[in-house]
């Protein structure tokens, strides 16, 4: 069984080749506008402000289609206090603070390719800045607000001999504990309305879940697995429905259910084989047969998920999904039979991976939220069929209920897929049972792979 550790370990599999980031089109390089008094700092006058709910920490995210410059400013509530600035341009990025002495560059490291940090002038994009004065981290990223999406990071604290986090230069950075007021502007000074979270980006939950009676101290220490209680509410509900020991494919009534599915997928004239051909011909997700899978639905759309919330998905050997999102919904996926390889992506616009692809085997569970692991590709790299149960639910805070999944086509364009049903679970099970019984009676024994 492949280990979820491969998600975290860049040496577990060959280093992925990152997709090419779109080259920035020519444009004005972001720069610090010199004051008319040279280096003399002028008092900062904000036109419209938002605030961090808790001084010195939080995450500020905006959707922006800036073409020239996007500017985050966070100002200390000390009288005449310093201010933190992040300027993002098409070919440059600047992180600095201003105080009475002037502008001061803040050293940071690039966590991804340098040009990934620049403005995406081709499309409206989410940009975020996280301030964490407890740990001394300033982080900037794009797309989803989680640690794996961090593009640059400044580390301004270290542990002292007593194990306490202290500023690298207390005189220089301590004021960051007092930053409060926010202004985000783009291009010629247009004010943007940010979404402000009271907590900074610190650590991400791993994509793998273990029940509270399975998770170990080592799992917590290594961060390879999380307990379901740590998941967003919507994921916890989904998890509670499908994690149970009785949520399995093969049972006493039909112990060869998975064998019957495998047989059906590879045998011309059988239901699954013909349905897969039909889907490829229809071009629902392109015309590649290997890009098809079966969606067997359970129950009804109750208005809180994209499509019917519970779906048994059938992945024949070597078949795969496209790179796709999940309509900003939460999801939980459990492998019922075989193994599936999951690759997570930063966005539909690039093919850059998050972490490493990981293979989930029978019984293993992974999860998705609007901000974490939202975009993935599933691929069955084994020689036999894989079956997964997938379930979906919108967050309580979701007032949009986008009714589809967006997927990336072969030309890199985003397409919408409205979740559908190839048949119901009851009908599917009956068909598989009938096919299996008929074939057994013909052959006496079965070869299923
Ligand atoms: Fe998916």
Boltz pocket constraint, residues with backbone or C-beta under 6 A from the ligand:
constraints:
  - pocket:
      binder: B
      contacts: [[A, 324], [A, 325], [A, 326], [A, 376]]
      max_distance: 6.0
